[in-house]
């Protein structure tokens, strides 16, 4: 009877378990979307429809819903989390700051969108992720040069930015022609956090301040130091997107015409849709996700992997690396993958050659040092998940019967010994038989 109850309890979880994140299908599939207002489902529907068309299962909830939770029975119910609830002071159910940080620490992905009404809770999540929003709650990013031209003069808080990160793996290979519309709060990157990157920056003429009051002191955030959209890739390959504008995800901004001040070109459609669609592909591991498999090493001319090497052995090392394209695994092609033969420090560091079909290989001689070595591949490249491969192997010295009978380097010593003996016999003969 107890087994039947357990089976009936697990039945509702089967759809979740079958569509969840896995190394063989790395795209995050089940996404929890927390909203301040369910009206955001329609006002931001283009962005949500883009995710659903790519196979994501979106679960919309109000941020203060008392029944929401990220895990059940020790299993996470979702693979990613979208926070479109900037004004929320406290989440409902079992979700809090610690739960969200644990969610990311477990390798799951996160999107945070804030605005001028961002609560302390949202700001704290962003701070834990490596960025700091402007401390002034009334501050907005203002730019009197790179603003978006509109029918009304306005306060120049509607910015048209084209300061993108230069990375095809993050933003796709197709160039974003139109500027991105942004209206919200700026943030700075924590200088002690090397994992956070600016994806969309403000122009050198921008600053962060309250647009409804005159400046009495120099603003704390100015110029290109202001990040409008940032990303983080944690050491466990979890990915985070942080935006200071919820409006930039809206249908209105997606479909709006845009003309940057000082530019004669007027674009019929802003770059928001292309920018955020491509960026979401990266955040949800549809691009830039690597896996390594079939790590092999063996002596030159052999096929089987040995349990131990001998100093000065010739060996061959190979590994296969593939990149997830969103639907399938494709060969990853690069010329900067290296392998180390490591014991306390690398004794051998070799670039791996590739056949451009996913296979990387090299050959080298075991150093004339015995001990416990490791084959190590530590691969970190902007926008890609990191690879950390390690295989341990001992290296022994020559056995007493494996040395050469006569070592060429010792010939001078052999000659010295025999010349000494010859000289001794000659001296003895001369001494005994001389008169």
Secondary structure, 3 states (H helix, E strand, C coil): CHHHHHHHHHHCCHHHHHCCCECCECCCCEEEEEECCCCHHHHCHHHHHHHHHCCCEEEEEECCCCCCCCEECCEECCCEEEEECCCCCCCCCCCCHHHHHHHHHCCCEEEEECCCCCCHHHHHHHHHHCEEECCCCCCEEEECCCEECCCCCCCCCCEEECEECCCHHHHCCCCCCCCEEECCCCEEECCCCCCEEEEEECCCCEEEECCCCCCCCCCCCEHHHCEEEEEEECCCCCEEEEECCCHHHCHHHHHCCECECCCCCCECCCCHHHHHHHHHHHHCCCCCEEEEEEEEEEECCCCCCCCEEECCCEEEEEEEEEEECCCCEEECCCCCCEEEEECCCEEEEEECEECCCCEEEEEEECCCCCEEEEEEEEECCCCCCCEEEEEEEEEECCCCCCCCCCCHHHHHHHHHHHHHHHHHHHHHHHHHHCC
